[in-house]
Amino acid sequence: MHPINQSHRYARSSAFCILLCLFASPGLALECGDTLGPGTYEMEADLQCDLPPGVPSLRLSGGAKLNMHDHTLTCLADPAVGSGDGIWLEGPSNEVSGGNIEGCGVPHGQVGVAMRLVGNGNRVSKLNISGDLFPHQILVNIGGSNNVVQDVVTSLGDIAFAVGGRDNVLLHNQSLSATRFGFDVVGNHNRLTNNSAVSSDCSGYSVSGPDNVLTDNEGVGNLNNLCEGIYVIEAFRTILERNTARAGIRDGFTFAFGGNNVVRNNVATGNAGTGISVIFGDMGNEFVGNIATGNGQDLNDGNPDCDNNIWRDNQFETASACIQMICASGTRSLPVLNSPPAPQPISSAVTTSGSAPSPPDEGGGSGGGGGGGGAIDWLTLLGLTGLAGMVAARGSRPPHGSGPVARQSSRCVDAAPAHTDLLRHADSRPT
């Protein structure tokens, strides 16, 4: 081989080796207190750390990918002293997956954290994180933005998932027996989808930040009757869709100190308090297409005459009087509820506008005073019995055997819902 070509080959080989060394997985075993920079890391054995509170066992500074390979990070806790934190994701684009974290973040005079996301664009998935009964212990603390937390199962902990950032996605996570909140959302523009909170001591979902979206989540049971409900929404412009609240010691969904929320197609059943409850002062909300049955009370609005809250197309058994009222004029978007079915017209030609149909070509029928006479007599009868207001927006009869469950009708709504833009904005967000 020509010596120049040979030297070129050696130069190419050396460059390839340098690149391989730069991007290959670090081969050293992980140690407590390590800071991991860009690269891929494999956890080859369980790791036990004995660090003071507030000090992370592992720190990912940016671009680090840690595969725990089903191993366990354990923080050794002294109840008198506390324990160090678990894993901190500080820079952008870190990933942690496939392992267990136990006993980390036991607080001592400060908040302790098992998994902390401070940076942006991080991903955490397929983890089991267990806490304890200590107050101020957060198992997953999300403080950055555009992070994804998926398929994480937590048990105990004061707060299982604390969401303080914005534009984060929580998908397919589970909180089991949190000693206060399963999911505590104080940030904004976050999306929670297909999560589950079971047997939280206080609330499964506490939302106090604005502009968050909760869809297809489940909340089962809460244990402390001093807490308002499984879902406690103290926020503005929250969208809740297709969520379930059942077997709570108090309310299923509680709305307080906020407003302008959209609540549609949710289910509240078997709660000892109210299925869906609105506290006085929480206004401008839309409750559409929800099902609340088998609760202490199914629907409740604590505002006089429901104020400007909209209730329509909901199914329930018991509700506040203002939710059940019949809208008389059609100018205000109030629901029509528990109303008897409208009388069937004498002829299929009778219109719901109150005008008489054109007489048939062959002349009036017997007993009806002509084709138009039947319609006029019918409307006169309705006016005498106080039912004329129901004709303008007549609903169909409830199905036979439907029992006491009432279905709201949107017959008094003559304009687009006030939150159309809000709904469109939420539906356009990436999952």
Secondary structure by P-SEA (a helix, b strand, c coil): ccaaaaaaaaaaaaaaaaaaaaccccccccccccccccbbbbbcbbbbbbcccccccbbbcccbbbbcccbbbbbbccccbbbbbcccccccbbbbcccccccccccccbbbbcbbbcccbbbbcbbbbbbccccccccbbbccccbbbcbbbbccccccbbbcccbbbbcbbbbcccccccbbbccccbbbcbbbbcccccccbbbcccbbbbcbbbbcccccccccccbbbcccbbbbcbbbbcccccccbbbccccbbbbcbbbbcccccccbbbccccccccccbbbbccccccbbbcccccccccccccccccccccccccccccccccccccccccccccccccccccccccccccccccccccaaaaaaaaaaaaaaacccccccccccccccccccbbbbbcccccccccaaaaaaaaaaccc
